[in-house]
Amino acid sequence: MQDNPEMARQIEETLREVQRWDPSKHPGNEELIERIRTQVLPNIEQLELQLRRKLEGKDGQVRSSAAERVPQGYGDAVAEYFRKLSKSK
């Protein structure tokens, strides 16, 4: 993030926010979990989107596209799932 100080600042702020809302420090606190869901996760998703857009012009991807083995007996169901996904575009 050396070439984008604003993105680096957003990442630092989000990391501090994640550390501040650490649910392991307050187990069973439903209000805390809800705050994480409504405040922290949207920030992380926004950063991911920004990183994806930044990398679109490059040859990298944010998420791994490594193929995983499909458990025996589920091959047809997985193939059908991906066929349906490709048709919805």
C-alpha positions as CSV (number, residue, x, y, z in Angstrom):
1,M,0.0,0.0,0.0
2,Q,3.0,2.3,-0.3
3,D,1.6,3.8,-3.5
4,N,-1.8,4.4,-1.9
5,P,-1.6,6.1,1.6
6,E,-5.4,6.5,1.8
7,M,-5.9,2.7,1.4
8,A,-3.2,2.0,3.9
9,R,-4.9,4.4,6.4
10,Q,-8.2,2.7,5.9
11,I,-6.6,-0.7,6.4
12,E,-5.0,0.5,9.6
13,E,-8.2,1.9,10.9
14,T,-10.1,-1.3,10.2
15,L,-7.5,-3.4,11.9
16,R,-7.7,-1.2,15.0
17,E,-11.5,-1.4,14.9
18,V,-11.3,-5.2,14.7
19,Q,-8.9,-5.4,17.6
20,R,-11.2,-3.1,19.7
21,W,-14.3,-5.2,19.0
22,D,-12.6,-8.6,19.7
23,P,-15.4,-10.9,20.9
24,S,-12.9,-13.2,22.7
25,K,-12.5,-10.4,25.3
26,H,-16.3,-10.4,25.9
27,P,-17.7,-13.9,25.3
28,G,-21.4,-14.3,24.9
29,N,-22.0,-10.6,24.3
30,E,-24.7,-10.5,21.6
31,E,-24.6,-6.7,21.3
32,L,-20.9,-6.8,20.5
33,I,-21.5,-9.5,17.9
34,E,-24.2,-7.3,16.3
35,R,-21.9,-4.3,16.3
36,I,-19.2,-6.3,14.5
37,R,-21.7,-7.5,12.0
38,T,-23.1,-4.0,11.3
39,Q,-19.9,-1.9,11.7
40,V,-16.7,-3.9,11.2
41,L,-17.7,-6.3,8.5
42,P,-19.0,-3.7,6.0
43,N,-15.7,-1.8,6.4
44,I,-13.8,-5.0,5.6
45,E,-16.0,-5.8,2.6
46,Q,-15.5,-2.3,1.3
47,L,-11.7,-2.6,1.6
48,E,-11.9,-6.0,-0.2
49,L,-13.9,-4.4,-3.0
50,Q,-11.4,-1.6,-3.3
51,L,-8.5,-4.1,-3.4
52,R,-10.3,-6.1,-6.1
53,R,-10.8,-3.1,-8.3
54,K,-7.2,-2.1,-7.9
55,L,-6.0,-5.6,-8.9
56,E,-8.4,-5.9,-11.9
57,G,-5.8,-4.2,-14.1
58,K,-3.1,-6.6,-12.8
59,D,-2.9,-10.4,-13.1
60,G,-3.7,-11.1,-9.5
61,Q,-6.9,-12.0,-7.7
62,V,-8.0,-11.2,-4.1
63,R,-9.5,-14.6,-3.5
64,S,-7.9,-17.8,-4.4
65,S,-9.2,-19.7,-7.4
66,A,-7.4,-22.9,-6.5
67,A,-9.5,-26.0,-7.4
68,E,-10.6,-28.0,-4.5
69,R,-11.5,-31.7,-4.5
70,V,-15.2,-32.4,-4.5
71,P,-16.1,-35.1,-2.0
72,Q,-17.1,-38.5,-3.5
73,G,-20.8,-38.6,-4.5
74,Y,-21.2,-34.8,-4.8
75,G,-19.6,-34.3,-8.2
76,D,-22.8,-34.1,-10.1
77,A,-24.5,-31.7,-7.6
78,V,-21.4,-29.4,-7.6
79,A,-21.3,-29.4,-11.5
80,E,-25.0,-28.6,-11.6
81,Y,-24.6,-25.8,-9.1
82,F,-21.8,-24.2,-11.2
83,R,-23.9,-24.6,-14.4
84,K,-26.8,-22.7,-12.8
85,L,-24.4,-20.0,-11.6
86,S,-23.0,-19.5,-15.1
87,K,-26.5,-19.2,-16.6
88,S,-27.6,-16.5,-14.2
89,K,-25.0,-14.0,-15.5
